[in-house]
């Protein structure tokens, strides 16, 4: 998700990422000169987005047993279960499947953009632009559903 949309999310929701997610999105992103990495880093420097250390969680270990997920997904599940967060934001399909099977609330980026529009945090034009920026990273079904929901 582009950092501009992330700024809007952070105005109404308290959000945290793990050190592993920070390393994947910011450190490695900056090494690859991804524009979003710099924007996310700025939000962290401004204390608008928190980077959290995680503690192991027994339930997370149980859910993740015999699964192969990246460090970001694994640490995010531990953080979620230890923090009392309301939901996990992710677009990783395999991780979404695990969260669904485990009855852990999640939000996909396309739905989050629609929700920001519904809450009047962003305009319809901004919503469409945000969806268009992530179009290549999300399923056609989720993109089309989001566009239809903006029309309602």
C-alpha positions, 0 to 999 in steps of 0.5 A: 500500500502506498505511503499516502494511503497509509498516512490516512489510515494512521489518522484514524487507526493506531497501527504497529508493525514488527521489526521483521516487517520493518526490515522487509518493507523499509530496510530492504525497500530502501536498498531496492530504492522503493519509494514507499520504503522512505515514506513508511520510514518517515512515518515511523520517525514521526511516531505515527507508525510504531515498530514493535518488538515481539514476544513468542506466543504459544497459540501463534506457534501452534497455528504456525506449526508445520507452515512455511511463512516469512518472518513478517507474517510470523512476527505479525501473528505473534504481535497480534495475539500479544497486543490485543489488536483488532485485526491484521492488515495483509494481502498475502493470500496464504496468510489470509487463508491461515487467518481465516481458518484460525478465525483471526480478523483481518482486513485486505488493503482494497477493503481498507481503502473502501472503508477510508472512503466510507469514513470520509477520510479520503475522497472517491477520487483518492480511493480510486487512485489508491486502488489503481496504485495497488491493482497489480498486487491484488486479485482482480476480484478484490479490485473489482469488488472495491471499485463496485463498493465505491459506486454504491 
